[in-house]
Amino acid sequence: MQLKNSLFAFAAVMMCFALAACSSSPSTNKSSPTSTKASKKNMDPNKGRYSLKNDKLPLNPPNVDHVQNAVPKFESYSRRGNKPYTVYDESYTVMNTGQGYSDTGRASWYGEKFHGYETSNGEPYDMYSMSGAHKTLPLPSYARVTNLDNNRQVIIRINDRGPFHSDRILDVSYAAAYKLGMLGTGTARIKLDVIYIGSEAATYSGMASAQDTGGHHYVQLVASKDKPKLNAMAKSLEQKYQVKTRVQAANNMFRLQLGPIGQPELAEKLLNKVQQSGFPQSYIVHE
């Protein structure tokens, strides 16, 4: 009986040790071979993060012909994704600003593997939107991308990091790649031009930069026979809205207009703005 009790006591002690081992945190000893191996694996930012091993085209993609360019506007740089970082033993320092930045090189695209997962600034990646990834531009940034092989253009919003290949300067979304005509080739020679908007007022300057193939739009403000007066107003309005102006002669009168603006929805936004700022009779002229 005494031996039986001793066995029970020994078993209870061993059970306590087992439970203690399960509840303790893993060792952080850096000299451990297992720890070193794991840290090397974690240098790959994609390791274990995605359900697909390799990227691919979506199986049943929607029609993205109707997907419009990203609309440049003022945005504060995000808290996430704008600090120095290291990937594959390569260190990167994020630019303080994208103003005036331009580059030429190869671009690739990314799709199904990354769809729905967080981008570097914390937003979900949507392969059917006009977005992209760059190694060092501040997030978010807007940019015009031109395929140098066919002259197709898109405007994207950069909110992610990559591509981590030495021969590529940009990753674009599935939708942007479709519009650029590079889905079949996988990569393309491109020119990247940042559309920098440094303030809320400068948003309309970015609007004017977002040209499309549907012609130009102008916001008609006022008509008068006094051309010098309109010229003076034009200078003031250019500073206020950061958009070019023109004074045109028509029927013995002169017309003051803001523009050109490439996309109709951007012209509508500017129209609403000026109508609330002293020009209620303004309207849009399309050429």
Summary of the structure (lengths in Angstrom):
residues: 287
radius of gyration: 28.2
end to end distance: 103.5
largest distance: 120.3
contacts: 835
relative contact order: 0.13
helix: 25%
strand: 26%
